[in-house]
Amino acid sequence: MPKSQSDIGLIGLAVMGQNLALNIADHGFQISVYNRTTEKTDKFVAENPHTPGGVVGTKTLEEFVKSLAKPRKMIILVQAGKATDAVIDGLVPLLEQGDIVIDGGNALWTDTIRREKALAAKGLRFIGSGVSGGEEGARFGPSLMPGGELAAWKELKPIWEAVAAKVDAKTGKPIMGATPGHPVTGGVPCTTYIGANGAGHYVKMIHNGIEYGDMQMICEAYALMKGLLGLKAAEMGAIFTEWNAGILDSFLIEITADILKQKDPVSKKPFVDIVLDTAGQKGTGKWTSTNALDMGVPAPTIAEAVFARCISAIKEERVAASKILKGPAKKYRGSKKALLAAIHDALYCSKICSYAQGFQLMRTAQKEYGWTLNFGEIAQIWRGGCIIRAAFLQKITEAYARNPDLANLLLDPYFNKTVKKAQENWRKVISLAAECGVAAPTFSSALAYYDSYRSARLPANLLQSQRDYFGAHTYERTDQPRGKFFHLDWPEPTRPQIAS
């Protein structure tokens, strides 16, 4: 028998919305749903008549709001930007003080800050929650990153903790096996309160930027195996399966192995070989890189991953250039086993640097926006449900448990020792890639980041001198306190005389 009023509501019945609604209903919560297209609502409710909590269809926003228990909790899962604002504008006149609006889309964190302020002025509460894990995660357990008013989070917490992915308390490994109507119970939920206003969506953006880096680094490992060793797709699939049993254990490595073993049902060729080499993007990687530039935080590996997608998109131009621009003729003639081990190490070291950049960004952002972020907890909730879920995240969790004020992951004893042990292979791979003409932008930028970060002195002293020379921008001195600036009266440059 359905309740007179639902525990929560959801607006937007695209695939993500439908799956999250069913996940919520599977955990015993009654959920009201609304979609602008009534036919979609009716079809969804008709197809799911026997969920443990129950799904209630509504035909108007007014009916939707009235169907919810107070304080009302309603999730918006529509296209980020103007569509989200339009839904909020439609809801606001129907709501009462204390009601909670939850944006589960990929919103820009500054939009979330703006929306929270606007709704708070009307006595309403707003939560911007990152939701990661794709369609399957939404259905059986995503990683959830809520930000907003702490009291509002406490109202939402029982539902968010129930529907989030779960990991084993001892190992940190995801607990799998959920099926429709039979969710995973027990374990540690992959959600926690992130912080005030836009913190949840900001952390989700960083997650996505790191995801861009992970994906591109795996692609570079694939390109090196193919370009230097001439391996076939199935051979590479077996190698990635082997890697997934070790320190590289992750969702993205696992699916890469599956993809490389997959045959195209039409041509019967390896599936990956018939897929066009262009990659799209939805903007969150670009947001991460732009934010890094705005805050002056070095995140070159994430940026290179974005640029790699950009250069992949100019397919016709690349094809034309390939007929004109020639690279080296050198081929790798060494040990296959040794090179595969080196590529493995290069991938792991580059991954460490990419995550170090993402966590440094969050560390700077919390000062910028007045947040208090718990980096250990953030790493914990990424261990299950989300796209970057990996055994590696347990190591980050442990690093911040050892030192909550850790300035950079590279300074943690585990990561320091790992890079020290593997960097010879890392450097060997990048050298071979350059000598043989195989592009490895994220591997290379990660190594440059590492070498720069470990340098007590960089050539920026010359750069400061140049700026003072041509623009009187001043410089600091090594024999004076930081923050004290000087200018040198430079002589006029001597230029060669040109004969008339």
Secondary structure as GFF3:
##gff-version 3
##sequence-region A 1 500
A	DSSP	beta_strand	8	11	.	.	.	ID=ss1
A	DSSP	alpha_helix	15	26	.	.	.	ID=ss2
A	DSSP	beta_strand	31	34	.	.	.	ID=ss3
A	DSSP	alpha_helix	38	47	.	.	.	ID=ss4
A	DSSP	beta_strand	55	57	.	.	.	ID=ss5
A	DSSP	alpha_helix	61	66	.	.	.	ID=ss6
A	DSSP	beta_strand	73	76	.	.	.	ID=ss7
A	DSSP	alpha_helix	82	91	.	.	.	ID=ss8
A	DSSP	three_ten_helix	92	94	.	.	.	ID=ss9
A	DSSP	beta_strand	100	103	.	.	.	ID=ss10
A	DSSP	alpha_helix	109	120	.	.	.	ID=ss11
A	DSSP	beta_strand	125	132	.	.	.	ID=ss12
A	DSSP	alpha_helix	134	140	.	.	.	ID=ss13
A	DSSP	beta_strand	143	148	.	.	.	ID=ss14
A	DSSP	alpha_helix	150	163	.	.	.	ID=ss15
A	DSSP	beta_strand	166	167	.	.	.	ID=ss16
A	DSSP	beta_strand	188	189	.	.	.	ID=ss17
A	DSSP	alpha_helix	199	229	.	.	.	ID=ss18
A	DSSP	alpha_helix	233	243	.	.	.	ID=ss19
A	DSSP	alpha_helix	251	261	.	.	.	ID=ss20
A	DSSP	alpha_helix	271	274	.	.	.	ID=ss21
A	DSSP	alpha_helix	284	295	.	.	.	ID=ss22
A	DSSP	alpha_helix	300	313	.	.	.	ID=ss23
A	DSSP	alpha_helix	315	322	.	.	.	ID=ss24
A	DSSP	alpha_helix	336	369	.	.	.	ID=ss25
A	DSSP	alpha_helix	375	381	.	.	.	ID=ss26
A	DSSP	alpha_helix	392	402	.	.	.	ID=ss27
A	DSSP	three_ten_helix	409	411	.	.	.	ID=ss28
A	DSSP	alpha_helix	413	436	.	.	.	ID=ss29
A	DSSP	alpha_helix	441	453	.	.	.	ID=ss30
A	DSSP	alpha_helix	460	471	.	.	.	ID=ss31
###
